Amino acid sequence: MPSFRSGTVARLLDERPGLQRVEVDLGEGPERAYVLTQLTGTVAAGDPVVVNTTAVELGLGTGGWHVVHWNLARRAWSERGPGHIIKGRYTSLQADVGSTEEHLTELAEVESIDGMPVVAAALHSQLPAIAVACKERAPHARLVYVMTDGAGLPLALSDLAAELRRLHLLDAAVTCGHAFGGDFEAVSIFSALAVARHVAKADVAVVAMGPGIVGTNTRLGFSGMEIGPILDAAVALGGQPIACLRVSFADPRERHHGLSHHSRTALRLAVRERVTVAVPRLGRPQQDEELRADLLASGLDRRHDLVDVDPPDVLGLFARHGLEVVSMGRPAPDDPALFLAAGAAGALAADRLGVVTPGSP
């Protein structure tokens, strides 16, 4: 159950559209909190606030900040949304964010994304590797991020997405399901891909949840299973589905060593269509052999099309752009295989631009 405490905003740390980061005094000195201004409005130093303290009390990593729930300095707050589609439905923070679909009649009959490459990744931290690799191979390609509701819901919370936008490595963002705050809002993954293609004018779409993947150390209980319906939707809409693997030789957990069980399980059980799997050449023979053995042992060579890809120097591209990327508490140089796998998917998407798929118009 959630936990709430009241306190006072001590100072503003930083802000950007949709987000403020602040220090709050809950009686034991300053503590970190963030404000989702699209849901509660802004706060200022000295404002009394109610804070949700659940994540900190649970010791969560990605979500380990307090969340300002309400600003007691105001008696009321209202900001009219652009439409009638509500996200966070039936909660006390439901908001009328609208949706792109309800305003554009030209989307009414759309059922195709015209062969657009669609990269599906389970980890938000792989997004920058996909982006830098795709843009390195195809600098003028328009790359659109579709953020699902499999983890964190507010796009404003993603420092990675904000930095990629600043660097022009992402050209637009679509938030779908109950995720919110993108340049475009969408109701489902199907319509999100249509919006990415036909409204945001994407050449390539990369689909991944926001920060904070959920896992339970069980075969099926992890939010990365969503890559199944994402890739299936890409097939149904006449796109080119490309699966990004989760690979690590630094993760101490056996289930994530080599080819993660997240990739094994999702590609074996959740993806019902035959899709393309980008297999990175890691440049280390033992790791390459282990990854190939994991893929074959999982039977993924029979279910899908495995394509070997020489990824670009992802770590070098991170350095060139000044990107500092961390996943599971490990900086990218400590776990290069994870980001090379993502880079392989991004590079393959760039290489597939202009390829006509069966059934495409």
C-alpha positions in Angstrom: 0.0 0.0 0.0 1.2 3.6 -0.6 2.8 5.7 2.1 2.3 9.5 2.3 3.9 12.2 4.5 3.7 15.9 4.6 6.6 18.4 4.5 7.9 21.5 2.9 9.8 22.2 -0.3 13.3 23.2 0.7 14.6 24.2 -2.8 14.3 23.6 -6.5 17.1 21.4 -7.9 16.2 21.5 -11.6 13.3 21.5 -14.0 12.2 20.8 -17.6 8.8 20.6 -19.2 6.7 18.2 -17.2 9.2 17.7 -14.4 10.6 19.5 -11.4 13.2 17.9 -9.1 13.2 19.4 -5.6 14.4 18.8 -2.0 11.7 18.4 0.6 12.0 18.5 4.3 9.9 15.9 5.9 11.2 16.6 9.4 14.6 14.9 9.1 16.5 17.1 6.8 16.3 17.5 3.0 15.3 14.5 0.8 14.9 14.2 -2.9 11.5 14.3 -4.6 10.2 15.0 -8.0 7.0 16.8 -9.2 5.1 15.7 -12.3 3.8 19.1 -13.2 1.4 17.8 -15.8 -0.5 16.0 -13.0 -0.2 18.4 -10.0 1.1 21.7 -11.3 4.4 23.3 -10.1 5.8 23.9 -6.6 8.1 26.6 -5.2 10.4 26.8 -2.2 8.5 27.1 1.0 5.3 25.3 -0.3 3.8 22.7 2.0 3.3 19.4 0.1 2.0 15.9 0.5 4.6 13.4 -0.7 4.3 9.7 -1.7 7.3 8.1 0.1 6.6 4.5 -1.0 9.5 4.0 -3.4 12.2 5.2 -1.0 10.8 3.1 1.8 11.0 0.0 -0.5 14.6 0.9 -1.4 13.9 1.0 -5.2 16.7 2.0 -7.5 15.3 3.8 -10.6 12.2 5.0 -8.8 13.9 5.7 -5.5 12.7 9.3 -5.2 9.7 10.7 -3.2 6.9 11.9 -5.5 5.0 15.1 -4.7 1.4 14.2 -4.6 -0.2 17.5 -3.9 0.8 21.1 -3.2 -1.0 22.3 -0.1 -0.3 25.9 -0.9 -3.2 25.9 -3.4 -6.8 25.0 -2.7 -7.5 24.0 -6.3 -5.6 23.5 -9.6 -6.9 22.8 -13.1 -5.4 22.6 -16.5 -7.6 21.6 -19.4 -6.2 18.8 -21.6 -6.4 18.7 -25.4 -9.0 16.0 -25.6 -11.2 13.4 -23.8 -8.8 10.5 -23.6 -7.7 10.0 -20.0 -4.6 8.2 -18.8 -4.1 6.9 -15.3 -7.7 6.1 -15.5 -9.8 5.6 -12.3 -6.9 6.8 -10.1 -6.8 10.1 -8.2 -4.3 11.4 -10.7 -6.2 10.6 -13.9 -5.5 13.3 -16.5 -7.1 14.2 -19.8 -4.0 14.1 -21.9 -6.0 13.5 -25.1 -4.7 11.4 -28.0 -3.5 12.0 -31.4 -6.0 9.6 -32.9 -9.0 11.5 -31.8 -8.0 14.7 -33.6 -6.8 13.4 -37.0 -9.3 12.0 -39.3 -6.6 10.9 -41.7 -5.7 8.1 -39.2 -9.2 6.8 -39.1 -8.7 4.0 -41.7 -4.9 3.5 -41.4 -3.8 -0.1 -41.0 -0.2 0.1 -42.4 3.1 1.6 -41.4 4.5 1.1 -44.9 7.4 -1.2 -44.2 8.8 0.9 -41.4 11.6 -0.8 -39.4 10.4 -1.2 -35.8 13.0 -2.0 -33.1 11.6 -3.5 -29.9 13.8 -3.4 -26.8 12.9 -4.5 -23.2 15.3 -2.1 -21.4 15.0 1.7 -21.4 18.8 1.9 -21.0 19.3 0.3 -24.4 17.5 3.2 -26.1 20.6 5.4 -26.5 22.6 2.6 -28.1 19.9 2.0 -30.6 19.6 5.7 -31.4 23.4 6.4 -31.8 23.8 3.3 -34.0 20.8 4.1 -36.2 21.9 7.7 -36.7 25.5 6.7 -37.3 24.4 4.4 -40.2 21.6 6.7 -41.4 22.2 10.3 -40.2 19.2 11.8 -42.0 16.7 9.1 -40.9 13.9 10.3 -38.7 13.9 8.3 -35.5 10.9 8.3 -33.3 10.7 6.8 -29.8 7.5 5.0 -28.8 7.4 4.7 -25.0 5.1 2.0 -23.6 3.5 1.8 -20.2 5.5 -1.3 -19.1 7.5 0.6 -16.5 7.7 4.3 -15.6 4.7 6.2 -17.1 5.9 9.8 -17.4 8.2 10.5 -20.3 9.4 13.6 -18.4 11.2 11.3 -16.0 13.6 10.0 -18.6 16.9 11.8 -18.5 18.1 9.6 -21.4 15.2 10.6 -23.7 15.6 14.3 -22.8 19.3 14.1 -23.6 18.8 12.2 -26.8 16.3 14.8 -27.9 18.7 17.6 -27.1 21.4 15.9 -29.2 19.0 15.3 -32.1 19.4 11.6 -31.8 15.7 11.2 -31.3 13.3 13.3 -33.5 10.0 12.8 -31.6 8.4 10.7 -29.0 5.0 9.0 -28.8 3.6 7.8 -25.4 1.1 4.9 -25.6 -1.2 3.1 -23.2 -1.0 4.9 -19.9 2.4 6.4 -20.5 2.1 10.1 -21.1 4.0 13.3 -21.9 5.2 12.5 -25.4 5.0 14.9 -28.4 2.1 12.7 -29.4 -0.2 10.6 -27.2 -1.6 7.2 -28.4 -4.1 4.7 -27.0 -2.5 1.4 -28.1 0.8 0.1 -29.5 -1.0 -0.3 -32.9 -2.1 3.3 -33.1 1.3 4.5 -31.6 3.1 2.9 -34.5 0.7 4.5 -36.9 1.2 7.9 -35.3 4.9 7.5 -35.4 4.9 6.7 -39.1 2.1 8.9 -40.4 2.1 11.9 -38.0 5.6 12.0 -36.5 7.0 11.0 -40.0 9.3 8.3 -38.6 11.6 6.4 -40.9 12.4 4.1 -38.0 10.6 3.6 -34.7 12.2 2.3 -31.5 9.8 0.9 -29.0 10.7 0.5 -25.3 9.2 1.0 -21.9 10.3 3.9 -19.7 12.7 3.7 -16.8 12.2 0.9 -14.3 11.6 -2.6 -15.8 9.8 -4.9 -13.4 11.0 -8.4 -12.7 10.1 -11.1 -10.2 12.7 -13.8 -10.7 10.0 -16.0 -12.3 9.8 -17.2 -15.8 6.8 -15.1 -16.9 6.6 -12.3 -14.3 8.5 -9.4 -15.9 7.3 -6.5 -17.9 9.7 -7.1 -20.8 7.3 -9.7 -22.0 5.6 -6.8 -23.8 8.0 -7.1 -26.7 5.8 -9.9 -27.9 2.7 -7.8 -28.7 5.0 -5.0 -29.9 6.7 -7.1 -32.5 3.5 -8.8 -33.5 1.8 -5.4 -34.0 4.7 -4.4 -36.3 4.1 -7.5 -38.4 0.3 -6.9 -38.5 0.8 -3.4 -39.7 3.2 -4.3 -42.5 6.4 -3.1 -40.7 9.8 -4.7 -40.3 10.0 -6.1 -36.8 13.5 -6.2 -35.3 14.1 -7.7 -31.8 16.8 -6.2 -29.6 18.5 -8.8 -27.4 19.3 -8.4 -23.8 22.8 -9.8 -23.5 25.3 -9.4 -20.6 28.6 -10.9 -19.5 28.8 -8.6 -16.5 25.5 -9.3 -14.8 26.2 -11.5 -11.7 22.7 -13.1 -11.9 22.8 -16.4 -13.8 19.4 -15.9 -15.4 20.8 -12.8 -17.1 24.3 -14.1 -18.0 24.8 -14.4 -21.7 21.4 -14.3 -23.4 19.1 -13.1 -20.7 16.1 -15.3 -19.8 14.0 -12.2 -20.6 15.0 -12.4 -24.3 14.8 -16.2 -24.3 11.3 -16.3 -22.8 9.7 -13.3 -24.6 11.0 -14.4 -28.1 10.0 -18.0 -27.5 6.6 -17.5 -25.9 5.3 -14.0 -26.3 6.2 -13.3 -29.9 3.8 -15.3 -32.0 4.9 -14.0 -35.5 8.3 -14.8 -37.1 10.5 -11.7 -36.7 14.1 -10.6 -37.2 16.5 -10.9 -34.3 19.6 -8.7 -34.4 22.5 -10.8 -33.2 25.5 -8.7 -32.4 29.1 -9.8 -33.2 30.7 -8.9 -29.9 34.3 -9.2 -31.1 35.2 -11.7 -28.4 35.1 -15.3 -29.7 34.2 -16.9 -26.4 31.3 -14.5 -25.9 30.1 -14.8 -29.5 30.1 -18.6 -29.1 28.2 -18.5 -25.9 25.6 -16.2 -27.2 25.1 -18.4 -30.3 24.9 -21.5 -28.1 22.2 -19.7 -26.0 20.2 -18.8 -29.0 20.3 -22.3 -30.4 19.6 -24.0 -27.1 16.5 -21.8 -26.7 15.3 -22.8 -30.2 15.1 -19.2 -31.4 16.8 -20.1 -34.7 13.7 -22.2 -35.5 11.2 -19.6 -34.4 12.8 -16.4 -35.9 15.3 -15.1 -38.4 18.7 -14.6 -36.7 20.7 -11.9 -38.5 24.4 -11.4 -37.5 25.3 -7.7 -37.3 28.6 -5.9 -36.8 27.5 -3.1 -34.5 29.3 0.2 -34.6 31.6 1.3 -31.8 28.7 2.2 -29.4 30.9 3.1 -26.5 32.9 5.4 -28.8 29.7 7.0 -30.0 28.5 7.5 -26.4 31.8 9.3 -25.7 31.5 11.4 -28.9 28.1 12.6 -27.9 28.9 13.0 -24.2 26.4 10.4 -23.2 26.9 8.7 -19.8 24.7 5.6 -19.8 24.1 3.3 -16.9 22.1 0.1 -16.8 21.4 -1.9 -13.6 23.9 0.3 -11.8 26.7 -0.5 -14.2 28.2 2.2 -16.5 28.2 1.2 -20.2 32.0 0.4 -20.4 31.5 -2.2 -17.6 28.8 -4.1 -19.6 29.6 -3.5 -23.3 27.7 -6.5 -24.6 24.3 -5.1 -23.5 24.9 -1.9 -25.5 26.5 -3.7 -28.5 23.3 -5.8 -28.7 21.2 -2.7 -28.8 23.6 -1.0 -31.3 23.2 -4.1 -33.6 19.4 -3.6 -33.6 19.7 0.1 -34.4 22.2 -0.5 -37.1 20.1 -3.2 -38.7 17.1 -0.9 -38.7 19.1 1.7 -40.6 20.2 -0.9 -43.1 16.6 -2.0 -43.6 15.4 1.5 -44.7 13.7 1.3 -48.0 13.5 -2.5 -48.0 10.0 -3.5 -49.2 8.4 -6.2 -47.1 5.9 -8.8 -48.3 2.4 -7.4 -48.1 3.6 -3.8 -48.0 1.9 -1.3 -50.3 
